[in-house]
Amino acid sequence: MSALIIVGVILALCAAAAFVYFSSAPSKLSASSDKKKKSSSDGDGKTSQGNIGPVPMEDFVTLFNQLSPDSSHFDVLWSILTMNDVLEKAAMEVDKISEMREKKAKQLEEEKAKKGKNEVDFDDLVNDDGWGDEGDDDADGDDAVKKAKEEEKRKQADLASLRKATGKTLPKMEGLDEGVLGQGWVEKTMEKAGVWPPKLGAMENRTFDYKPVNGKAQKLKPLEHPALRRCLCMTMGRLHSNLLNTHEELIKAGMNKAVDETYFKGSMEFRQRIALILDATLRIALTMQSYPLFCTLVETLAAFKIGCDPTDKKSLPWFNGTMARQYNTLPRLDIGSLSFEEAPPLPKQGENPPLKPQQQPKLTELVAGKSAVIVLPVDRKHAESFTKVKLAQCQKQGIPPQIALQGYREAWWFLVRWEPTSAGVENVVEDIPRKFLDNLDAPVIESFENTAANLRVRTAFPMMVQNIAQKSGAVKVRIMAPTIPGIYKIKVSVKSSDFLGADQEEEVEIKVKEAEEGDNDETKKEK
């Protein structure tokens, strides 16, 4: 079988391209909830920049003001949970659930009162000791009772349909309906496992505004804050999904439809939203050029998607075991030796790049400050096994494969760094783009600007695999060569935001020679 060629989706067209993510951000701010944001400069000269994904830019500024190059996975998650937009939406959900609980409690009291007044139950009239069993001559009476029961059942079904249509049907709720599991059960189960309450670090003693009392906002600690506690519970529940999803009590409750939808359905929506915010945070982090922070963010996103603790040493063996049992393989990329080739001319404004790029000459050395292309041979070792298993699942479930597999996604990040190996050659770094950076607090800006040159991401690009059967090919990324001549070690790190344990790094040494006069002119044009 001939190998299918991976077409690398390369977003970085030049060295700076990965760091201009906001150039296309809307200049006009969107409204968040029912609040209107400023669309011009604030009093301190910092500018509002619209929305990134589902969240206002101001919230991302608040988020990154809590981060640094050495932030941990949980530093990232806790910072996201305390974003204004996240807390506002969670508070709205808490209020809505509280209102539903009040209606539910009232509804149950009314039903109890009605039942109390009607002391003779319908079934009591037809019990085995009653008049319905006095002889065979009463067959007609039995039929009448049976018909009456069926009629009553039909009426109840019609009533339930009517309630549902008019919005009067309330879901089962923990604490109100017997045996129903919800947030309380999740917290107790995690507490027994020793993972609740979570370790909040510096956030533990912080307070957050909640609904006003007597005209003054309440200042509550994280676990006292109903909205933030809900977010924390859902986050920890996601990171310990194996503990919860395999629990006998939850499995039994699910079979009996005894789960609190206001929590479990809400947790699914919460998971999707946080994953989107993590992805947006990841892309913003590219502008900060910090390799350590970017790696932490990729690992956090992958763990959150999969449903495991990124800091737990047991997570990787668990994930590998799951993959091995399900697919009989591990998701890995086999990266061949790095090489270089000349960079083709950039398309003019308004032009689309050619569908079939021409083969460019190979390079054995780079020109200082001039564009070049890194070529990485790629082999998806897991492609065949993944495809077989997915096709078998489709066949078993009677689902057309072309429909079931059209949503397949697999993301890989390629991060380029370098450092000189020649004595006396300075590892020059480019300035971090200011458009987002200048909105941050001075100490935060300083922490990113002081990132060591060998830990600066020079170019980063994603490869998104959308065809599960894609096997092998070449990924190409355009870079701007170092500006000072010398011998350099160029490193390409590969990380997955969908799989654990798939990290790898390839490196190569190459000479960077002095640019000639014509090369300098070309470099200026590309910049």
N, C-alpha and C positions, 0 to 999 in steps of 0.2 A: 504494500500500500504506500503510495507516494505521500510524503509528508506534506501536511497543510502548512501554509506560510502564515506566520503571525505578522499582522500589520500593526506595528507599534504606534499607539496613539501618542504622538509627541507634542506636547503643548509648548515646550520651550524652544523657540525659534532662534534665540541667541542667548548669550549668557545672562543678560539682564531680563529676559522675557519672563523667567520664573518669578521675578520680583516686582512685577507691575500688575499684580492681580486686581488692584483697585482702579486701574485706569478705565475700566468699563463699568465701575460701580455707579449706580444712579446718583446724580447730583442732588436730586430732590428727595427729601426724606419721606418715607412712608409713615403712616400712623401706626403706633403700637397700642393695642387695646383701644381705649377711647382717649388716649393722650395724644396731643399734637407735639411733634418735635420741632426744634429750630432747624432751619435749612441754611442758615448763614453762620458766620463765625461767632463763637461764644465770646464772653467777655475777656477770656485769657488768650484769645487769638487762635484757639484750637477749633478746627472745623468739623462739622457734622458731615457724614459721608454716606447716608442712606442705610439700606439694609444689606446684610450678607446672609443669604439663605432666608430662614424664617425669623431672624433676630435683628433688631436695630443695631447700627454700628456702634452707638454709644455703649451698648452692653458689652461688645467685644473689647472696647477700650477698658472698661471696668475689669473684664476678665484678664486681659494681659497685664494690667497693673498689679495683679496678684501672682503673676508668673515670673519665672527667670529661667536662664538656660539649664539650671539644675533642678527644676521643679519635678516632683514625683508624679506618678500616675494618678494618685488620689488628690494631689494638689490641683491637677487639671480638672478632675471630676467635681470636686467640691466648689471650685471657682465657677464652673458652668452652672451648677445647681443654684448658686446664689446670684446669678444674673437677674436683673430686674424683670425681664420679660418672662423668664422661666418661673420665677416666684409669683408674678402676677397671674399667670395662667393657672398655676397650681392652686393659688388662693381662690380663684373663680371656681375651680372644680370642687374644692373643699366646701365652699358656700353652697354650691348646687347640691352636693351630696347631703349636706346638713339639712337643706330644705326637703330633700327627698325622704330623709330619715324621719323628719317630723310628720310628713304626710303619711308615711308608711306606719309609723307608730299609731297615728290617729285612726288609720284605716283598720289596723289590727284590733284596736280597742272597740271600734264600731262593730266589727264582725263578731267579736267576743260578746258584746252586749246583745246583739241580735240572737246569737245562739243561746244566750242565757234566757231570753224571753221565750224562745221556742223549745221548751223542755222535752217535747216528744219528737224525737228524730224520725225521719221518714223510714229508715231501715228498721226502727223498733216496731213498726206496724206489721212488718212481714218477717219477724224472726221465727226461728224454728219452733218456739213454744206457742206461737200465736194461732189465730184462726185460719191462717193460710194453709195449715197442714192437717186439717181435720178429716180429710177423706178424698178419695178419687173423684167424688162428685163435684169437687170445687176446682176442677181443672180450668174452668172458665175464669174463676177468680184469680188463679195463678197467672193466667195470661194477662188479665187486667192489671195486676200488680207489676208484671214484667213490662208491659207497655208504659205504665206510669213512670217506672224507673227510667226507661229509655227516654221518655219525654223530658223528665227532669234533667237527665244527663245532657240532652240536646239544648235545653234552655241554659244550662250552666256554660256549655261551650259557646253558645251565642252571646251570652253575657261577657264571657272572657274576650271574645272577638271584639265586642263593642267597646270594652274597656281599653283594649289595645289600640283600636282605631281612634279613640278619643283621647289617648294619652293618659288614661287613668290607671293603667297597669304599671305597678312599680316592681322593680327587680327584687330578687331575694337579697337580703342584707344581713351581714354578720351582726350578731347581737340582738337582732329582731326576729329573724327566722331561725328556727331550731336547726342546729347542725351545719349552718352555712359558714364557710371559711372565707376570710378576707385579710385585711392588713394586720389585724391583731394576731391571727394564726401565723402569718408570715414572720412577724417579729418574734413571737414565742419560739417558733421552730428554729430561726436563726440564732436566737439567744441560747437555746439548748446546744447548738453546734459551736457556740463560742464566737460568732461573727456579728453579734448584735448586742449592744449598740456599737456602731462603727467608731473607729479611732479617728477623731476629727482634727487632731493636731491643734494648730493655732486657731482654727475656726471654732473650737469648742467653747471658748470664752467670748466670742463675738455675739452681738445681738443684732436682730433684724426686725424691721418695722412690720407690724401686723395691724389689723383693722383697729381703728381708734376706739377708745373708751373715754367717754366724757370729753370728746373733742380732741383727745391726745392719743397719738399712735402708740401702741404697745411696743416695748422693746423686749424681744424674746430671744432666748438662746435657741440653737438649732433644733434640739429635740423637744422644746416647748412650743415651737412654731409649727402649727398644724400643717401648713403648706410645705414647709421645708422638710418636716419629718416625713411627710408622704413621699417627697422626692428622694430622700435618703433611703427610705425603705424600698422603694422601687429600684433604685440603683443597686443597693446591696442584694436585693432579690435577683436582679439580673446577673450580677457577678457570681451568684451562688445558685444559678438556675438548676444545676444538676441535683443539688440537695433538695430543692423544692419540687421539681417536676417528677422526681422518682419517689417522692414520699407517698407511702401507702394511704395516708389520710386524704391527701389532695387527689390522688387517683380515684379513690372511692367517692369523694365529694363530686368530682367531675362526672362520674358515671351516674350519680344521683341528681345531677344538675343543682348541686348545693354549693355553688361558689358565688361569691359576691362580685357581680359584674362591675360594680362601681370601682372596685379595686383592680381586678384582673384584666378587664377590658381596658380600663384606664392605663394599666401598666404597659399594654401593647402599644397604645398611642404614645405614651411617654417614651418608650424605647425608640420608636421611629424618630421622634423629635430630637432626642438627645444625640442619636447617631448622626442626624443631619447637622446639628450644631458642632459635633466633634469633627466632622468632615470639613465644615467651614473654618473651624479653628485651625485645622491642619494646614489649609491653604493660606490662611493669614500668616501662620508661622513661617512659611517660606520666605516672606519678606524680611523676617528677622535674621535669616541666614544661620540659625543656630542648629547645628547637627544634633546635639544632645536632646534639645527640646523636641525637635521634629521626630526623632526616634521614639521618644516617650509618648508623643501624641499618636503615632502610628500604632504602637503597641496597645495603647489605651483603647483606640477605636476597634482594633481587632478583637481584643478581649471582651469589649462591650457587645460587639456583634455576636460573638460565639457564645458568650454567657459564662465567663470564668474570671477569676481574680488574677489580674496581671502581675501581682506581686507574690502569688502563691506558687511555690516550687512544684506543687502537685498538678498545676494546671497543664503544663506541657505534656507530661506522661499521660494524663487523662485525655487530652486532645489527640495525641498521637495514637493512643489505643482506640479511640472512637473512629478515627479515620481508617486505621488498619482493619478494624472489624467491618466497617461499612463498605470500604472501597478496596481493601487489600493492598493499599499503597499509601504513601504520604504525599501531600501536595508540595512539590518542589520544582524549582527552575534549575536547569543545568546550564550554567553560563560558561561559554567558551572563552578563549583568549581575547583580550581587548586589542583592537587595532584602530587605526585612524585613516580618514580619507578627507579629501578637499571638500569644503562646504560649497554647495551650489549657491548661485545668486538668490538672494531673497526675492520673493514675488513683489511686484510693485503694488501700491495701494489699490485695492479693488480687484486685484487678480487672484485667482485661486491657484494653489500649487498644482503642478502636473500630477495626474493620476498615477503615471508610471515614471517616477524620477529616473533620470539617466545615471548610469553607473559612473561614479567619480573616481579619479586617480587615487591610489593609496599613498599615504604619507609615512615617511620614516622619521620625520622631525616636524615640529610645529614652528610657526612664525609668531614672535611675540606680539600679543594684542590682536591677532588675526583669527577669524573664525575657522573652526575645523569641526569635523564630525567624528564622534566616538561610535564605533561599531561593535555591538555585542551579540554574538551568536546565542540564541536562546532555544532551549528544548524543554517543553512542558512534559516532564516525565510521567505525570499522573493523568495525562489527557485520555489515554485509551481506557484506563480502568474507570475513571469518572464517567466517561461516555457510556460504557457497558452497563454500569450500575443504574445510571439515570434512565437509559432506554428500557431496562428490565422493569424499573419501577413504573414507567409509563405504560408498559404493556400489561402489567399486573392490575393497574388501576383503570385501564381502558381509556387512557388520555392520549391524544395524538402528540407524538414527540415534538413536532414543530411548534405546537402551542405551549407545551410544558417547559420546553428548554429556551424559549425566546427571551425569557427574563433572566437568563444566567449571566452573572457578572463575577469577575475575578480581578481584583486590582493589585497591581504591583508598583512599587515606587523605586525609582533609580536615582540615587543621590551622588553627585560628583563633588569630590574634594581633591586638593593637591597640596603638596609641600615640596620645597626644593631639597635636593640631596647634594647639590654643589655647595662647597664651602663659600661663605660670604654672600650668598644670594638671599635677599630679603623676600619673605613670603608676603607680598603685598596684598592687602584686602581692599575690596571696593566698599565705598560708603553704603550703609544700609539705606534703602529708599525712605524718604522722610514723610511721605504722605500719611502713613499710619503711625509711624514711630513718633512723630512730633506731638501726637495726641496723648502720649503716655507720660507718666511722672518721671522726673529727672533721674532718680536712682534706678528705675527700671530701664530707661534708655541707656544709662551707663553700663548696666550689667550685660546688655546685648552688644553694645559697641566694644566692650572689653573681651568679647569671645575670642579665644586664641585663633590664629589664622588657619591652623590645621583642622579646626573644628567648625570652620565656616562652610556652609553649603554653597558651592559656586553655581551649580545648576541642579535642578530637581525636576523630574518629569514622571507622570504616571503612565503605565501601560494598562489599559482596560481590556481584558479578554471577554468578549461577548459570545463567542462560539466555543462551547465546551469541548469540541473535537479538535480545535486548533492545536497543532503539534509543535512545529519548529519553524525557525526563521531567523531574521536578524532585526534587532532593535537599534535604531540610530538616534543619537541626540547631538544637537548642535551646541558647541561651547565656544567661548572666547578664550583663547590661549592666555597663559600668564603673560604679564606685560614686561617682565624682566627676564632676559635670556639666562639659560642655565639648564641643568639636568633636573627634571621634576619627576616625582612619583605621583601618578594620578590614580586615585582610588574611586571605584564605583561600588557603592553599597546598595544591596537589594533588600527591600523589606516589603512584607505583605500586610495590607490592612484587612485581610480576610482569613488568614491562616496564622497559626503559631509555629515557631521553630523553623521558619523558612528563610531566615536571614542568612545572607552571605556577602562576601566582599571580594572583589577582584581588583588587582592593581597592576600597573605597568610603568616602567620608567621610559621617559622619552626626552629627547633634547629639544629645547626651545631656543631658536636662533634669533639674532637681531633682525628686526624688521627693516626692509629696504624702503626707499622713498615712496615707491608706488604702493607698497603694502600699507604704509601709514595713511595714504590718501583713501584707500579702500576701507580701512578700519574706521576712519572718520565717517564715511558714508554709511556704514552698517550701524554705527552708533546713533 
